[in-house]
Amino acid sequence: MDDYRITSPVEVDDFLKRLLNANALMTLSGPGGTSYTTMLWAVDSTRGIVCFSAETGDTRLQALLETEEVVAVGYLDSIKLQFDLDGVVQVHGNGTVALNAQYPRTLYRFQRRSSFRVKPLVSSTPVAHLRHPAVPDMKLDLRVLDISLGGVALFLPHNVPMVSPGVKIGQCFLDLDSDTRLEIGLIIHHVSVINPESQGARLGCELVNMNGATERALQQYVNQTEKRRLALAMSQD
């Protein structure tokens, strides 16, 4: 793990501020599976604190505050950032609630597995059909933002209950085009706010439970989509 250790104060501050400015969702985890999803509110190296947004009355938050080991994880595109949080306390002021912790002096950076991704063509609108993991009666039809042989990014509208990182979805149907419908499983690895105007979030998912036929069909779709994209680009030159 030392190979991924970042201890330079300048680099640590830069990555924390990038997480802050990107409105990246952060997962705070404790022993025994306790977790709480939030966002950075403030990063202040001078005062030696980092601040996360919070909500009162959340049982997960209370359970997290009772632990002595809290780890924060967030994503910047293909980079996973992880750091320990010491001295986590809940603070109140001006009608708001926040979590303060000591400013981390060490970050761990992990490059997520590289896999060639393609974005769907404008002429097609691939959709993932699944049930909301927290609301089983709710059927979701989520737009595919991009896809690779190992993962898919889905758009979660703002009016749909949030999905937590780490959740496993046993069954999902991907309608990629009129000839390609795949039955797969998903693991939600990270959730990030795309931008305020989009009014939604990006779910970064790993594809699991794929058999040989499914993998071949996905490979053909990725290859054909990229070929068509290149052909369109050449025709416009």
GUKOLVO-324308 format. One record per residue (C-alpha): x, z, y. Coordinates in Angstrom, 3 decimals, decimal comma, always signed. Each point is the difference from the previous one (the first is absolute). Example, Ala and Ser with C-alpha at 12.3 -4.5 7.8 and 13.67 -1.06 7.14 Angstrom:
2
SITE          x          z          y
SITE    +12,300     +7,800     -4,500
SITE     +1,370     -0,660     +3,440
This chain:
237
SITE          x          z          y
SITE     +0,000     +0,000     +0,000
SITE     +3,025     +0,462     +2,266
SITE     +0,402     -3,785     +0,240
SITE     -3,256     -0,126     +1,991
SITE     +0,656     +3,019     +2,188
SITE     -0,187     -0,456     +3,783
SITE     +1,580     +2,793     +2,025
SITE     +0,975     -1,735     +3,237
SITE     -2,104     +1,634     +2,775
SITE     -0,424     -3,390     +1,689
SITE     -1,269     -1,662     -3,195
SITE     -2,259     +2,908     -0,913
SITE     -1,554     -0,050     +3,456
SITE     -0,400     -3,787     -0,104
SITE     -1,841     -0,001     -3,335
SITE     -2,269     +2,884     +0,992
SITE     -0,958     -1,745     +3,232
SITE     -0,634     -3,237     -1,865
SITE     -2,405     +1,859     -2,296
SITE     -1,641     +1,520     +3,076
SITE     -0,344     -3,292     +1,898
SITE     -1,275     -1,849     -3,089
SITE     -2,800     +2,549     -0,512
SITE     +1,237     +0,188     -3,570
SITE     -2,059     +2,185     -2,274
SITE     +2,038     +2,917     -1,315
SITE     -0,618     +1,817     -3,268
SITE     +0,995     +3,673     +0,062
SITE     +0,380     +1,329     -3,530
SITE     +0,613     +3,400     -1,509
SITE     +0,574     +1,338     -3,525
SITE     -2,789     -0,412     -2,507
SITE     -1,353     -3,239     +1,449
SITE     -1,214     +1,397     +3,336
SITE     -0,019     -2,774     +2,607
SITE     -1,322     -0,768     +3,483
SITE     -0,058     -3,401     +1,731
SITE     +0,615     -0,055     +3,735
SITE     +2,067     -1,694     +2,741
SITE     +2,870     +1,056     +2,205
SITE     -1,189     +1,205     +3,383
SITE     +3,313     +0,736     +1,697
SITE     +3,740     -0,120     -0,717
SITE     +2,166     +2,264     +2,180
SITE     +3,661     +0,372     -0,963
SITE     +0,714     +2,030     +3,158
SITE     -2,490     +2,708     -0,943
SITE     +0,806     -0,460     -3,660
SITE     -3,544     -0,687     -1,228
SITE     -2,148     -2,695     -1,534
SITE     -3,756     +0,163     +0,439
SITE     -2,741     -1,400     -2,252
SITE     -3,699     -0,383     +0,738
SITE     -2,336     +2,253     -1,987
SITE     -3,628     +1,002     -0,455
SITE     -1,386     +3,498     -0,274
SITE     -1,808     +1,152     -3,110
SITE     +1,685     -2,422     -2,416
SITE     +0,679     +1,868     -3,244
SITE     +2,904     -2,308     -0,861
SITE     +1,694     +0,915     +3,252
SITE     -0,449     +3,702     -0,625
SITE     +1,453     -0,350     -3,497
SITE     +2,975     -1,869     +1,430
SITE     +0,658     +2,693     +2,602
SITE     +0,223     +2,574     -2,769
SITE     +2,879     -1,808     -1,716
SITE     +3,660     +0,397     +0,870
SITE     +1,104     -3,512     -0,944
SITE     -1,514     -2,904     +1,937
SITE     +1,228     -3,586     -0,236
SITE     -1,067     -2,759     +2,412
SITE     -0,131     -3,649     -1,092
SITE     -0,758     -3,054     +2,147
SITE     +0,526     -3,761     -0,173
SITE     +1,387     -2,578     +2,410
SITE     -0,693     -3,387     -1,578
SITE     +2,293     -0,095     -3,049
SITE     +1,750     +3,305     +0,794
SITE     -1,092     +3,363     -1,367
SITE     +1,124     +2,998     +2,079
SITE     -0,031     +3,533     -1,361
SITE     +1,037     +3,330     +1,498
SITE     -0,506     +3,726     -0,562
SITE     -2,049     +2,029     +2,458
SITE     +0,971     +3,591     +0,737
SITE     -1,972     +2,560     +1,955
SITE     -3,340     -1,819     -0,112
SITE     -2,590     +1,803     +2,137
SITE     -3,437     -0,835     +1,323
SITE     -0,339     +0,146     +3,787
SITE     -3,052     -0,114     +2,268
SITE     -0,267     -1,058     +3,620
SITE     -2,400     -1,718     +2,404
SITE     -2,570     -0,454     -2,738
SITE     +2,432     -1,766     -2,340
SITE     +1,745     +0,996     -3,211
SITE     +3,455     -1,075     -1,118
SITE     +2,716     +0,744     -2,530
SITE     +3,442     +0,827     +1,348
SITE     +3,163     +0,043     -2,098
SITE     +3,715     +0,217     +0,563
SITE     +1,630     -3,292     +0,960
SITE     +1,518     -1,476     -3,199
SITE     +3,748     -0,511     +0,028
SITE     +0,025     -2,169     -3,112
SITE     -2,123     -2,964     -1,057
SITE     -0,004     -1,896     -3,267
SITE     -0,526     -3,735     +0,158
SITE     -1,106     -2,072     -2,989
SITE     -0,340     -3,763     -0,023
SITE     -3,121     -0,894     -1,916
SITE     +0,414     -2,541     -2,778
SITE     +0,343     -3,463     +1,431
SITE     -2,575     -2,468     -1,275
SITE     -0,956     -3,364     +1,448
SITE     -3,315     +0,317     +1,828
SITE     -2,359     -2,704     +1,182
SITE     -2,795     +0,155     +2,537
SITE     -3,236     -1,779     -0,930
SITE     -0,638     -3,335     +1,668
SITE     -2,475     -0,088     +2,872
SITE     -2,275     -2,175     -2,120
SITE     -0,360     +2,708     -2,667
SITE     -1,138     +3,606     +0,192
SITE     +1,173     +1,961     -3,080
SITE     -1,923     +3,214     -0,567
SITE     +0,544     +3,123     -2,111
SITE     -3,111     +1,543     -1,540
SITE     +0,219     +3,678     -0,915
SITE     -1,731     +3,347     +0,295
SITE     +1,128     +2,497     +2,608
SITE     +2,119     +2,589     -1,876
SITE     -1,514     +2,898     +1,987
SITE     -3,570     -1,389     +0,080
SITE     -0,636     -1,619     -3,421
SITE     -3,439     -1,295     +1,005
SITE     +1,537     -1,993     +2,849
SITE     +0,966     -3,569     -0,908
SITE     +2,744     -1,532     +2,138
SITE     +0,831     -3,637     +0,673
SITE     +3,386     +0,138     +1,741
SITE     +1,817     -2,971     +1,499
SITE     +3,420     -0,809     -1,465
SITE     +2,685     -0,052     +2,707
SITE     +2,886     -1,047     -2,239
SITE     +0,930     +0,081     -3,662
SITE     +3,041     -0,164     -2,264
SITE     +0,607     +0,236     -3,735
SITE     +0,219     +3,767     +0,302
SITE     -2,217     +1,030     +2,890
SITE     -2,835     -0,806     +2,361
SITE     -0,913     +1,052     +3,541
SITE     -3,693     +0,541     +0,715
SITE     -1,859     +0,438     +3,290
SITE     -2,100     +3,178     +0,196
SITE     -2,575     -0,183     +2,848
SITE     -0,236     +2,947     +2,388
SITE     -3,569     +0,841     -1,075
SITE     +1,017     +0,585     -3,632
SITE     +1,199     +3,464     -1,117
SITE     +3,798     +0,190     -0,091
SITE     +1,863     -0,388     -3,291
SITE     +2,880     +2,392     -0,642
SITE     +3,488     -1,114     -1,124
SITE     +0,720     +0,720     -3,646
SITE     -3,545     -0,799     -1,155
SITE     -0,352     -2,068     -3,177
SITE     -2,832     -2,515     -0,384
SITE     -0,626     -0,915     -3,616
SITE     -1,950     -3,215     +0,512
SITE     +0,167     -2,584     +2,746
SITE     -0,988     -3,663     +0,001
SITE     +2,062     -2,356     +2,150
SITE     -1,778     -3,235     +0,942
SITE     +2,945     -2,007     +1,313
SITE     -1,609     -3,444     -0,040
SITE     -2,739     -1,863     -1,829
SITE     +2,188     -0,250     -3,121
SITE     +1,772     +3,369     +0,030
SITE     -1,762     +3,297     -0,710
SITE     +2,212     +2,822     -1,255
SITE     -0,919     +3,397     -1,406
SITE     +2,730     +2,523     +0,836
SITE     +0,636     +3,635     +0,917
SITE     +1,388     +1,290     +3,279
SITE     +2,151     +2,869     +1,211
SITE     -0,272     +0,621     +3,760
SITE     +3,554     +0,598     +1,196
SITE     -0,435     +0,083     +3,757
SITE     -2,610     -0,303     +2,728
SITE     +0,831     -1,144     +3,521
SITE     -1,971     -0,766     +3,147
SITE     +0,531     -3,674     +0,798
SITE     -0,744     +0,234     +3,733
SITE     -2,744     +1,569     +2,131
SITE     -1,775     -3,340     +0,486
SITE     -0,310     -0,704     -3,722
SITE     -2,158     +3,098     -0,544
SITE     +1,246     +0,459     -3,519
SITE     +2,908     +0,926     -2,231
SITE     +2,349     -1,779     -2,377
SITE     +0,048     +1,257     -3,591
SITE     +3,299     -0,746     -1,739
SITE     -0,749     -0,082     -3,740
SITE     +1,968     -0,442     -3,200
SITE     -1,581     -2,231     -2,644
SITE     -0,194     +1,642     -3,434
SITE     -1,638     -0,571     -3,402
SITE     +0,742     -3,723     +0,010
SITE     +0,274     -1,963     -3,242
SITE     +2,000     -3,181     -0,535
SITE     -2,871     -2,346     +0,871
SITE     -0,691     +1,865     +3,239
SITE     +3,665     -0,082     +1,011
SITE     +0,198     -3,756     -0,657
SITE     -3,160     -0,669     +2,016
SITE     +1,347     +2,067     +2,894
SITE     +3,357     -1,777     -0,154
SITE     -1,749     -3,382     +0,183
SITE     -2,116     +1,134     +2,972
SITE     +3,063     +1,280     +1,913
SITE     +1,944     -3,189     -0,703
SITE     -2,864     -2,332     +0,950
SITE     -0,815     +1,930     +3,177
SITE     +3,595     -0,185     +1,190
SITE     +0,215     -3,714     -0,796
SITE     -3,160     -0,697     +1,991
SITE     +1,253     +2,095     +2,902
SITE     +3,267     -1,928     +0,095
SITE     -1,857     -3,312     -0,187
SITE     -2,224     +1,002     +2,942
SITE     +3,011     +1,061     +2,022
SITE     +1,773     -3,326     -0,644
SITE     -3,111     -2,012     +0,922
SITE     -0,154     +1,785     +3,374
SITE     +3,640     -0,704     +0,919
